[in-house]
Amino acid sequence: MKKLNFFTLFFVFSTVFFSSHAQDFAGNFLEVNKNKQADFSVVNVTSAMLKMIAGNMDSDPEVKTMIQNIKGIRRITAVNNSKNYYSSAKNSLAGQYEELVSVDNSEKNVRIFIKGAQNNIVSEVVMLMLENNIFTLIDIAGKIDLNQLSKLSTIISDM
C-alpha cells in the first residue's frame, strides 16, 4: 500500500512539474538542436522585462495590456545551415500549429504559425524566416490578441 501511495504521489508531482514547465516552440527547437548551439544567436526577452517596458510606456493602453500578457519573446538566428534549420522548424510546426501566413518568393520565405486559437486570442505565435541565407525564428508566448499583433511588430523589430 505504501508503494502504491508513493508511486501515485510521484506520478502526480511529476505530471504537475512537467506540465507547468512546458516549453514554447523556440525552447523545444533549441533543445532538439542543443549539439549545434554554436550556430545560433539567441535573444530572450522575459515577462519581467516586458512588464518593465509596458510600465514605462506612455502610449496606447491596449498595447500595454497586450505586452503585460506576454510570457516571453525569443528570437533565434542562424547563418550556418540556415536552410536546414528553416526546413526542420517548418516541419516540426506542421500538425501542432496552424499556419496563418506564408510568403515565398525568390528573396525570402516567411511563415507565421499560431497555437491555441480561441476568439482571436492565441497562446503562441511563431514566425520563421529565411532571407539572404539567414534563418530567423521569432516565438511569442502568452495571451496574444491577433487583432493587436501588428502593434507588437514595432517592438519586435527593435530587438
Backbone as CSV, one residue per row, in Angstrom:
resi,resn,N_x,N_y,N_z,CA_x,CA_y,CA_z,C_x,C_y,C_z
1,MET,0.818,-1.186,0.000,0.000,0.000,0.000,0.871,1.263,0.000
2,LYS,1.950,1.249,0.794,2.837,2.413,0.830,3.497,2.631,-0.533
3,LYS,3.868,1.526,-1.211,4.474,1.663,-2.532,3.491,2.292,-3.501
4,LEU,2.250,1.868,-3.434,1.237,2.411,-4.326,1.052,3.909,-4.077
5,ASN,0.991,4.325,-2.817,0.849,5.748,-2.492,2.053,6.553,-2.958
6,PHE,3.248,5.991,-2.773,4.467,6.673,-3.201,4.466,6.873,-4.713
7,PHE,4.132,5.826,-5.460,4.131,5.934,-6.912,3.023,6.872,-7.398
8,THR,1.874,6.840,-6.745,0.791,7.758,-7.106,1.216,9.196,-6.854
9,LEU,1.805,9.432,-5.694,2.279,10.763,-5.347,3.369,11.227,-6.310
10,PHE,4.310,10.344,-6.615,5.386,10.660,-7.557,4.815,11.015,-8.926
11,PHE,3.849,10.228,-9.396,3.232,10.471,-10.693,2.541,11.835,-10.725
12,VAL,1.784,12.141,-9.687,1.069,13.418,-9.636,2.046,14.592,-9.647
13,PHE,3.085,14.533,-8.810,4.059,15.630,-8.761,4.833,15.770,-10.066
14,SER,5.222,14.655,-10.658,5.982,14.749,-11.910,5.111,15.281,-13.033
15,THR,3.834,14.908,-13.055,2.930,15.429,-14.072,2.742,16.928,-13.903
16,VAL,2.523,17.370,-12.678,2.357,18.798,-12.417,3.624,19.555,-12.774
17,PHE,4.792,19.030,-12.376,6.055,19.698,-12.646,6.297,19.847,-14.138
18,PHE,6.156,18.750,-14.884,6.464,18.819,-16.312,5.423,19.600,-17.098
19,SER,4.161,19.554,-16.692,3.168,20.334,-17.424,3.313,21.821,-17.137
20,SER,3.764,22.178,-15.937,3.938,23.597,-15.636,5.230,24.149,-16.212
21,HIS,6.119,23.295,-16.661,7.377,23.741,-17.248,7.434,23.422,-18.742
22,ALA,6.270,23.378,-19.387,6.232,23.123,-20.816,6.928,24.266,-21.541
23,GLN,7.675,23.903,-22.547,8.426,24.917,-23.270,7.646,25.412,-24.465
24,ASP,7.988,26.600,-24.892,7.443,27.121,-26.126,8.192,26.452,-27.286
25,PHE,7.775,26.772,-28.507,8.396,26.132,-29.661,9.894,26.427,-29.734
26,ALA,10.277,27.678,-29.472,11.699,28.048,-29.543,12.524,27.241,-28.550
27,GLY,12.003,27.044,-27.348,12.700,26.236,-26.353,12.871,24.803,-26.814
28,ASN,11.819,24.250,-27.397,11.899,22.883,-27.931,12.886,22.803,-29.091
29,PHE,12.863,23.818,-29.954,13.778,23.848,-31.101,15.232,23.871,-30.623
30,LEU,15.512,24.693,-29.630,16.876,24.758,-29.094,17.269,23.437,-28.418
31,GLU,16.322,22.819,-27.741,16.606,21.539,-27.088,16.937,20.459,-28.111
32,VAL,16.169,20.401,-29.185,16.413,19.410,-30.243,17.776,19.654,-30.891
33,ASN,18.175,20.908,-30.995,19.438,21.271,-31.648,20.530,21.651,-30.649
34,LYS,20.474,21.097,-29.447,21.413,21.508,-28.392,22.870,21.210,-28.742
35,ASN,23.125,20.258,-29.619,24.506,19.961,-30.025,25.034,20.965,-31.042
36,LYS,24.150,21.850,-31.513,24.540,22.827,-32.539,24.401,24.258,-32.033
37,GLN,24.470,24.454,-30.736,24.249,25.773,-30.134,25.175,26.851,-30.697
38,ALA,26.343,26.474,-31.147,27.284,27.465,-31.682,26.753,28.120,-32.956
39,ASP,25.792,27.473,-33.629,25.216,28.036,-34.853,24.229,29.163,-34.574
40,PHE,23.757,29.268,-33.329,22.641,30.156,-33.029,23.045,31.404,-32.261
41,SER,22.330,32.457,-32.578,22.340,33.675,-31.773,20.927,33.768,-31.199
42,VAL,20.813,33.880,-29.876,19.506,33.837,-29.222,19.293,35.094,-28.391
43,VAL,18.127,35.714,-28.571,17.699,36.830,-27.734,16.452,36.356,-27.011
44,ASN,16.447,36.460,-25.696,15.318,36.035,-24.884,14.842,37.209,-24.051
45,VAL,13.592,37.628,-24.281,13.011,38.723,-23.514,11.970,38.109,-22.581
46,THR,12.206,38.216,-21.284,11.335,37.580,-20.299,10.109,38.438,-20.001
47,SER,9.146,37.832,-19.319,7.932,38.564,-18.954,8.259,39.724,-18.017
48,ALA,9.260,39.559,-17.159,9.649,40.652,-16.251,10.128,41.866,-17.053
49,MET,10.921,41.632,-18.067,11.404,42.738,-18.904,10.252,43.372,-19.674
50,LEU,9.342,42.550,-20.185,8.198,43.077,-20.925,7.296,43.926,-20.031
51,LYS,7.111,43.501,-18.787,6.305,44.280,-17.847,6.979,45.608,-17.529
52,MET,8.307,45.591,-17.448,9.040,46.822,-17.205,8.877,47.773,-18.400
53,ILE,8.950,47.226,-19.609,8.757,48.042,-20.813,7.353,48.626,-20.821
54,ALA,6.354,47.782,-20.524,4.962,48.242,-20.519,4.753,49.327,-19.467
55,GLY,5.411,49.186,-18.327,5.277,50.177,-17.268,5.846,51.524,-17.639
56,ASN,6.806,51.538,-18.553,7.441,52.787,-18.974,6.834,53.387,-20.235
57,MET,5.768,52.757,-20.741,5.147,53.244,-21.975,4.097,54.299,-21.674
58,ASP,4.092,55.343,-22.486,3.081,56.382,-22.355,2.015,56.247,-23.435
59,SER,2.151,55.220,-24.276,1.283,55.124,-25.448,-0.003,54.342,-25.164
60,ASP,-0.504,53.768,-26.175,-1.763,53.036,-26.231,-1.929,52.046,-25.072
61,PRO,-2.991,52.190,-24.257,-3.213,51.273,-23.135,-3.455,49.830,-23.582
62,GLU,-4.003,49.644,-24.804,-4.203,48.290,-25.323,-2.863,47.603,-25.550
63,VAL,-1.894,48.342,-26.050,-0.561,47.786,-26.280,0.082,47.423,-24.942
64,LYS,-0.078,48.271,-23.948,0.465,47.989,-22.613,-0.113,46.685,-22.061
65,THR,-1.418,46.523,-22.183,-2.077,45.315,-21.694,-1.585,44.093,-22.451
66,MET,-1.465,44.225,-23.766,-1.001,43.105,-24.577,0.414,42.699,-24.167
67,ILE,1.282,43.666,-23.971,2.660,43.370,-23.578,2.693,42.700,-22.215
68,GLN,1.852,43.137,-21.296,1.818,42.528,-19.961,1.321,41.090,-19.988
69,ASN,0.559,40.719,-21.031,0.039,39.354,-21.149,1.000,38.399,-21.845
70,ILE,2.146,38.894,-22.279,3.117,38.043,-22.964,4.077,37.443,-21.944
71,LYS,4.268,36.132,-22.040,5.176,35.425,-21.128,6.632,35.581,-21.552
72,GLY,6.861,35.715,-22.841,8.227,35.867,-23.315,8.301,35.930,-24.825
73,ILE,9.407,36.473,-25.297,9.698,36.548,-26.725,11.109,36.013,-26.918
74,ARG,11.253,35.102,-27.868,12.587,34.596,-28.213,12.835,34.811,-29.693
75,ARG,14.057,35.212,-29.976,14.492,35.370,-31.366,15.759,34.549,-31.536
76,ILE,15.708,33.618,-32.476,16.850,32.746,-32.774,17.264,33.011,-34.209
77,THR,18.544,33.220,-34.428,19.048,33.382,-35.786,20.209,32.432,-36.010
78,ALA,20.354,32.027,-37.267,21.465,31.149,-37.650,21.893,31.495,-39.065
79,VAL,23.203,31.565,-39.255,23.763,31.808,-40.578,24.197,30.485,-41.193
80,ASN,24.829,29.635,-40.396,25.250,28.311,-40.870,24.053,27.374,-40.923
81,ASN,23.969,26.581,-41.973,22.901,25.582,-42.138,21.506,26.201,-42.075
82,SER,21.368,27.420,-42.503,20.103,28.143,-42.354,18.936,27.459,-43.070
83,LYS,19.164,26.934,-44.256,18.085,26.261,-44.995,17.624,25.009,-44.264
84,ASN,18.560,24.278,-43.689,18.203,23.071,-42.930,17.400,23.433,-41.685
85,TYR,17.797,24.486,-40.977,17.071,24.892,-39.780,15.666,25.378,-40.130
86,TYR,15.538,26.112,-41.221,14.229,26.583,-41.653,13.310,25.395,-41.950
87,SER,13.808,24.447,-42.732,13.013,23.263,-43.089,12.660,22.438,-41.869
88,SER,13.629,22.250,-40.992,13.399,21.477,-39.776,12.335,22.125,-38.895
89,ALA,12.429,23.420,-38.697,11.455,24.137,-37.868,10.072,24.095,-38.515
90,LYS,10.015,24.314,-39.814,8.734,24.300,-40.526,8.067,22.930,-40.407
91,ASN,8.845,21.877,-40.572,8.299,20.522,-40.457,7.854,20.209,-39.033
92,SER,8.574,20.717,-38.043,8.211,20.493,-36.646,6.906,21.188,-36.275
93,LEU,6.642,22.307,-36.903,5.423,23.063,-36.613,4.177,22.436,-37.243
94,ALA,4.367,21.744,-38.353,3.246,21.157,-39.079,2.474,20.185,-38.185
95,GLY,1.171,20.371,-38.162,0.313,19.483,-37.387,0.056,19.959,-35.970
96,GLN,1.011,20.650,-35.367,0.835,21.140,-33.996,0.395,22.600,-33.967
97,TYR,0.736,23.330,-35.005,0.432,24.756,-35.097,-0.344,24.998,-36.386
98,GLU,-1.144,26.040,-36.387,-1.916,26.402,-37.569,-1.164,27.489,-38.331
99,GLU,-0.989,27.281,-39.632,-0.308,28.291,-40.433,-1.250,29.455,-40.690
100,LEU,-0.778,30.652,-40.406,-1.592,31.858,-40.538,-1.250,32.606,-41.820
101,VAL,0.050,32.734,-42.120,0.513,33.485,-43.288,1.736,32.782,-43.870
102,SER,1.855,32.815,-45.190,3.091,32.350,-45.826,3.428,33.272,-46.981
103,VAL,4.716,33.541,-47.112,5.229,34.359,-48.214,6.440,33.630,-48.762
104,ASP,6.385,33.326,-50.045,7.510,32.660,-50.707,7.810,33.402,-51.994
105,ASN,9.042,33.877,-52.098,9.477,34.462,-53.352,10.972,34.198,-53.500
106,SER,11.579,34.772,-54.513,12.988,34.485,-54.779,13.921,35.045,-53.710
107,GLU,13.459,36.044,-52.940,14.313,36.675,-51.943,14.149,36.129,-50.533
108,LYS,12.915,35.692,-50.193,12.703,35.224,-48.828,11.519,34.272,-48.728
109,ASN,11.544,33.501,-47.663,10.453,32.615,-47.286,10.052,32.992,-45.869
110,VAL,8.771,33.223,-45.674,8.268,33.597,-44.354,7.042,32.750,-44.051
111,ARG,6.963,32.245,-42.838,5.797,31.504,-42.359,5.447,32.017,-40.969
112,ILE,4.162,32.235,-40.723,3.693,32.602,-39.391,2.673,31.553,-38.961
113,PHE,2.908,30.981,-37.790,2.055,29.939,-37.232,1.488,30.408,-35.897
114,ILE,0.306,29.873,-35.557,-0.299,30.168,-34.255,-0.684,28.866,-33.565
115,LYS,-0.839,28.967,-32.254,-1.249,27.807,-31.465,-2.275,28.268,-30.432
116,GLY,-3.277,27.417,-30.215,-4.256,27.666,-29.155,-5.237,28.772,-29.456
117,ALA,-5.708,28.871,-30.699,-6.603,29.969,-31.079,-8.010,29.768,-30.516
118,GLN,-8.487,30.801,-29.814,-9.863,30.862,-29.330,-10.291,32.320,-29.296
119,ASN,-11.317,32.649,-30.081,-11.835,34.019,-30.114,-10.751,35.054,-30.409
120,ASN,-9.913,34.779,-31.395,-8.812,35.669,-31.801,-7.731,35.842,-30.746
121,ILE,-7.730,35.012,-29.717,-6.669,35.008,-28.707,-5.884,33.710,-28.906
122,VAL,-4.564,33.824,-29.010,-3.712,32.647,-29.185,-2.703,32.567,-28.048
123,SER,-2.179,31.369,-27.834,-1.200,31.177,-26.771,0.237,31.306,-27.270
124,GLU,0.401,31.227,-28.597,1.758,31.309,-29.143,1.708,31.711,-30.610
125,VAL,2.648,32.559,-31.003,2.838,32.952,-32.402,4.289,32.654,-32.744
126,VAL,4.501,31.911,-33.823,5.858,31.566,-34.260,6.039,32.054,-35.692
127,MET,7.100,32.832,-35.901,7.433,33.290,-37.242,8.761,32.672,-37.654
128,LEU,8.781,32.082,-38.833,10.012,31.548,-39.417,10.333,32.376,-40.640
129,MET,11.609,32.682,-40.812,12.011,33.446,-41.978,13.369,32.954,-42.469
130,LEU,13.464,32.834,-43.773,14.727,32.518,-44.428,14.957,33.602,-45.465
131,GLU,15.962,34.438,-45.212,16.250,35.555,-46.107,17.757,35.752,-46.164
132,ASN,18.287,35.853,-47.385,19.730,36.037,-47.586,20.544,34.983,-46.831
133,ASN,20.088,33.743,-46.886,20.748,32.614,-46.205,20.875,32.814,-44.701
134,ILE,19.941,33.545,-44.120,19.883,33.705,-42.664,18.530,33.182,-42.190
135,PHE,18.575,32.270,-41.241,17.367,31.712,-40.647,17.015,32.516,-39.397
136,THR,15.749,32.910,-39.290,15.272,33.619,-38.108,13.989,32.962,-37.622
137,LEU,13.929,32.724,-36.324,12.732,32.199,-35.670,12.365,33.187,-34.570
138,ILE,11.142,33.674,-34.582,10.652,34.544,-33.508,9.458,33.848,-32.882
139,ASP,9.502,33.674,-31.584,8.449,32.981,-30.849,7.911,33.907,-29.761
140,ILE,6.603,34.149,-29.812,5.938,34.977,-28.801,4.953,34.075,-28.070
141,ALA,5.115,33.939,-26.767,4.240,33.074,-25.974,3.492,33.909,-24.950
142,GLY,2.250,33.561,-24.729,1.427,34.263,-23.751,-0.008,34.328,-24.214
143,LYS,-0.709,35.344,-23.789,-2.092,35.579,-24.201,-2.048,36.709,-25.220
144,ILE,-2.164,36.342,-26.507,-1.922,37.293,-27.583,-3.203,37.500,-28.391
145,ASP,-3.628,38.741,-28.493,-4.794,39.106,-29.283,-4.332,39.327,-30.719
146,LEU,-4.836,38.503,-31.637,-4.419,38.622,-33.037,-4.792,39.976,-33.645
147,ASN,-5.849,40.582,-33.142,-6.248,41.894,-33.662,-5.216,42.971,-33.340
148,GLN,-4.418,42.755,-32.304,-3.432,43.755,-31.891,-1.994,43.343,-32.221
149,LEU,-1.833,42.215,-32.869,-0.493,41.692,-33.138,0.358,42.637,-33.982
150,SER,-0.242,43.339,-34.912,0.541,44.246,-35.758,1.194,45.346,-34.939
151,LYS,0.549,45.756,-33.846,1.137,46.788,-32.986,2.413,46.281,-32.311
152,LEU,2.447,44.970,-32.074,3.617,44.389,-31.418,4.827,44.320,-32.352
153,SER,4.585,44.339,-33.652,5.674,44.192,-34.622,6.718,45.314,-34.470
154,THR,6.297,46.497,-34.096,7.261,47.592,-33.930,8.215,47.304,-32.768
155,ILE,7.725,46.673,-31.717,8.574,46.337,-30.573,9.566,45.255,-30.970
156,ILE,9.088,44.228,-31.668,9.952,43.119,-32.078,11.007,43.580,-33.067
157,SER,10.653,44.481,-33.953,11.627,44.942,-34.944,12.799,45.679,-34.314
158,ASP,12.607,46.179,-33.097,13.682,46.875,-32.398,14.584,45.923,-31.613
159,MET,14.235,44.631,-31.583,15.041,43.664,-30.811,16.350,43.368,-31.508
